[in-house]
Amino acid sequence: MSAAFVTFDDVSLAYDESGNAIEDINLSIHEGEFVAFVGPSGCGKSTFMKLCTGLHAPTTGAIQVDGEPVAGPLKISGMAFQNANLLPWRTTLDNVLLPLEIVKPYRHQFRKRREEFVGWARKLLKTVGLEGYEDQYPWQLSGGMQQRASICRALIHQPRLLMLDEPFGALDAFTREELWCVLRDLWEAQRFTVVLVTHDLREAAFLADTVYIMSRRPGRVIERRQIELPRPRALETTYQKPFIDLVQELRAQIGEVRST
Amino acid sequence: MTKNSQLIERLAPWIAVVALVVIWEVAVRVFDVPSFIFPSALETAQALVTYAGPIAMHSWQTFWTTLIGFGIGVAVGLVLGFIVGSSRFLYNACYPLLVGFNAIPKVAFVPILVVWFGIGSVPAILTAFLICFFPIVVNVATGLATLEPEMEDVLRVLGARRMDVLLKVGLPRSLPYFFASLKVAITLAFVGTVVSETVASNQGIGYLMMSAGSQMRMGLVFAGLLVISAMAMVMYELFAVLEKRMTGWAHRGQNR
């Protein structure tokens, strides 16, 4: 196992006087690990993402990523949210290219290397099954397709850290399972580090190496659970007994959190 | 069947115009209104033809002063809207001021402008500008200020500066608001020009109507009214078409 890629040391964050949003977070994520955070709503999962990417500084404690203290937005990360947030005046291809127009060092090479970048984007769109939709506008795509494009946008600048905030939350069950597999394949191929925030225990158990369960506000990590299911995992796994037992155990733990 | 209903839908505005003219003509004749009070449609048309030359000259004057005033309004409105909308602080600071300024009747500025610039085209241009820039500022600023926070996060994490976010996302996003405001602004600009011309000019449709009115030539006054509204309508349509072309993505599904 490689050295820690992301470490949280006694991290707490309070947005205002009303108390901590998250409290006493201690954890370490190694490079290439797939981590999922589950917990009741309002438990500070999104806050965790903001801390991790440097969009927000912690009130107390220290966060290190790749051996360096986080001090400002972390350009090695890509983000995707529940809402695909694609820009309606750009085609799917141009939406995916957007980060390259902004992140260094690509932003200064964008004109010169456009052809090459377009190649990257097309390839990425193809791997998520959006071949042939590059020149469509986002509003011409279905919700699932928009979310695929959104994940491509998060990955185009080859980030080492992918942050996903309930990315499949608004999709129907079938589309969601399809996209689990898309994400699984992308991760198997490139092995970036993923932090996935979700409400869906099956999603967390199916995709992640490690599941963290968080308590209600103020959010603390109350359980760290290693998922030992062999990889690569097939979708069928999720309908088999060991997986179902695992999800039920997680469910019981969440139930305890909610009732206390 | 559908073809017919489509045709009727297209002709609807023209039918409405014809109906209005007919009602106008009939009403004036039936109630026997003297023409120095309210001229009939026919008399107005006669005035239009008889005075075609002077009307054309004065409308041209009104037209170009309006366009210049409007042009300045668009430039200032865009820049001011961009500045005000780009920061929360400025938005909160400037908004009440702008609203206060907008509440002043722009006619009240005309005497001041006359003192500063004399009578003629300059006060007309400035009045048109003053009256039309406000909706542009408000719309551009609102478009910028209502950016989705998540979209901002996506870009900020990439190291985007505030200016990147504004140029890549904020500005294109506020374009539909901007074009919508142009339609309002151009008609307001005509109001500004004509108001100023009636008070402080010896050219333009406003002046023409004023002097015709003082001679009780109501046919000519109404002809002036018609010309102004025709010009405003044409410009409005022009910007409506421009809006559709430039920001088709914002009107998706409406014309499919």
Interface residues (C-beta under 8 A of the other chain):
Chain A: K50 T53 G54 L55 P73 L74 K75 S77 G78 M79 A80 F81 N83 N85 L87 P88 W89 L98 P99 E101 I102 V103 K104 Y137 W139 R153 A154 H157 M163
Chain B: E148 E150 M151 D153 V154 L155 R156 V157 L158 G159 A160 D164 K168 V169 P172 R173 L175 T247 W249 A250 R252 G253
